[in-house]
Amino acid sequence: MFTVSYRFNIQPQQNEAFEEAWKEVTKLIYHHCNSLGSRLYKASEDSYIGIAQWPDRQTWDKSDVSAFDTDGWRTKLRACCSSIEKLNELELIHDLWTDKPFAI
C-alpha cells in the first residue's frame, strides 16, 4: 500500500466549502483512479491534513482525475485554499491499524 499526505491551509470562512469539495474530489479519485480512499483531519481552525491511500505507487503516479472532474470540484477545492502542500509519500511496511481494540 502507498500513502500520500497533504496539508491544506484554508482561506477564512471556507471550511464548509472546502470539506464539500474535498469529499467530491475524493469520490472522483476513488471511482476513476482506483484509489483506496482518503481521510481528512482538522489540524486547526484553518488547516487540514488529508491522507490518501493507494494500492501502490504506480497507481498513484498514473492517476489523473481532470478528465472526470466535469463539475470543477478540483478548482473549487483549490479556491478554498491559501496553500496545498504534499507532506509525505509513504510505502506501507507493517499494518497494525484496526477499528477494534486489540493487544499488541
Secondary structure as GFF3:
##gff-version 3
##sequence-region A 1 104
A	DSSP	beta_strand	2	10	.	.	.	ID=ss1
A	DSSP	alpha_helix	15	33	.	.	.	ID=ss2
A	DSSP	beta_strand	38	44	.	.	.	ID=ss3
A	DSSP	beta_strand	47	54	.	.	.	ID=ss4
A	DSSP	alpha_helix	57	62	.	.	.	ID=ss5
A	DSSP	three_ten_helix	66	68	.	.	.	ID=ss6
A	DSSP	alpha_helix	73	80	.	.	.	ID=ss7
A	DSSP	beta_strand	81	91	.	.	.	ID=ss8
###
